[in-house]
Amino acid sequence: MKKVEIHPDAVERIKKFTVTDNQLGFGKYVCPAMIVCAYDKGEWQKIELIPYGPLAIDPCAKVLHYGQEIFEGMKVFRHPDDSIHMFRPEMNARRFNVSAKRMAMPAIPEELFLEACDVISAYCKNAVPKRLGESLYLRPFMIATEVGMGIKPAKQFLFVIVASPSGSYFSGDSVKVYIEREDIRCAPGGVGFAKTGANYAASLNSYEKTLKLGCDQTMWLDAHEHKYIEEMSGMNFFAVMDGVLHTPKLTDTILDGVTRRSIMDIARGENIEVVESKLSIDDILKASEEGRCTEAFVCGTAAVIAPIASFLDKDGKTYRVKDPQGKIGMSLREKLVGMQAGREDAPKGWLHKVRNVDI
Ligand SMILES: *Cc1c(COP(=O)(O)O)cnc(C)c1O
């Protein structure tokens, strides 16, 4: 295992870093240190903790032209005894490599990924906020740094982690979902299952429409029939119908969310029936009209769970969900947030304690 090189100037800056804002928001603050690790000549070089600052990128770096880029999003929590814990980071490490493979990028050994996350969390421990629902959000990413206009997979990359003390992504209000029936986010055989910037870039045009129509989230349907629910631009989807929790079955056009998996595990533990299947949007809208779809919600690391108030279709018709502060969704949210914060017992292996370092 390669040791992480800690730059003293990064530590000096961390020591002076405090955030007193009680409205942390999401991504508003970043820690003054970051992890960098270059990939060159077929191998990962040393991992370093350096002061946060601009990256020197050649204008001809391939990431700037061809979008060879992947990322992750994960959270680190402060428990009541002040110990610091990462939530299921090995899931992010594994998914990072799934994304890397699809984007013709080198895998990063899981233990190197985890070590880098542990180090930045350990050194930024004073920036891990205390209140329930708050966390240190880690954003690991990898970009193709090789210089050259030729369209071919790069051979040089940079792995980076930045850390942001964050509150909840959502205020807790329920969200309005716009059903996108024209644009598609991705297609079978594409990169939908990879956490890569391309998927987000493809979603932004619809996000503008979504906002203009007074909605908060874009719902994507399958590329072929425009009929089956896939997910939001950055979150997975659940609906409660007749007391059963439904979510679209994973395909290569859906991102395999850690929150989605955790919610299914918690729900099953509470004896809530969970069904993963093809979910047609028309069935959900009909069930909403009939009051059988009692709740629906979106989920992801940043927001955890946000309840859905309504769906807006392209003909301008709004379908309200019966219970916009759904009991099942809200109780699953409370359970998951409680586990992450060390206030409820979590399944074995879900929390990884971060080492203690003196800074
Ligand atoms: C990150 C992401 C999610 C949520 O995944 P989590 O692991 O729960 O954070 C869902 N959909 C897309 C497209 C994403 O990029």
Ligand as a Chemical Component Dictionary entry (heavy atoms), coordinates in Angstrom:
data_LIG
# 
_chem_comp.id                   LIG 
_chem_comp.type                 NON-POLYMER 
_chem_comp.pdbx_formal_charge   0 
_chem_comp.three_letter_code    LIG 
# 
loop_
_chem_comp_atom.comp_id 
_chem_comp_atom.atom_id 
_chem_comp_atom.alt_atom_id 
_chem_comp_atom.type_symbol 
_chem_comp_atom.charge 
_chem_comp_atom.model_Cartn_x 
_chem_comp_atom.model_Cartn_y 
_chem_comp_atom.model_Cartn_z 
_chem_comp_atom.pdbx_ordinal 
LIG C1 C1 C 0 -25.150 9.414  -8.164  1  
LIG C2 C2 C 0 -26.409 9.119  -8.883  2  
LIG C3 C3 C 0 -27.515 8.523  -8.241  3  
LIG C4 C4 C 0 -27.559 8.229  -6.766  4  
LIG O1 O1 O 0 -26.599 7.334  -6.342  5  
LIG P1 P1 P 0 -26.156 7.294  -4.812  6  
LIG O2 O2 O 0 -25.088 6.273  -4.774  7  
LIG O3 O3 O 0 -27.366 6.893  -4.048  8  
LIG O4 O4 O 0 -25.696 8.651  -4.452  9  
LIG C5 C5 C 0 -28.624 8.216  -9.019  10 
LIG N1 N1 N 0 -28.659 8.502  -10.333 11 
LIG C6 C6 C 0 -27.634 9.094  -10.967 12 
LIG C7 C7 C 0 -27.740 9.363  -12.420 13 
LIG C8 C8 C 0 -26.474 9.423  -10.257 14 
LIG O5 O5 O 0 -25.466 10.018 -10.904 15 
# 
loop_
_chem_comp_bond.comp_id 
_chem_comp_bond.atom_id_1 
_chem_comp_bond.atom_id_2 
_chem_comp_bond.value_order 
_chem_comp_bond.pdbx_ordinal 
LIG C1 C2 SING 1  
LIG C2 C3 SING 2  
LIG C2 C8 DOUB 3  
LIG C3 C4 SING 4  
LIG C3 C5 DOUB 5  
LIG C4 O1 SING 6  
LIG O1 P1 SING 7  
LIG P1 O2 DOUB 8  
LIG P1 O3 SING 9  
LIG P1 O4 SING 10 
LIG C5 N1 SING 11 
LIG N1 C6 DOUB 12 
LIG C6 C7 SING 13 
LIG C6 C8 SING 14 
LIG C8 O5 SING 15 
# 
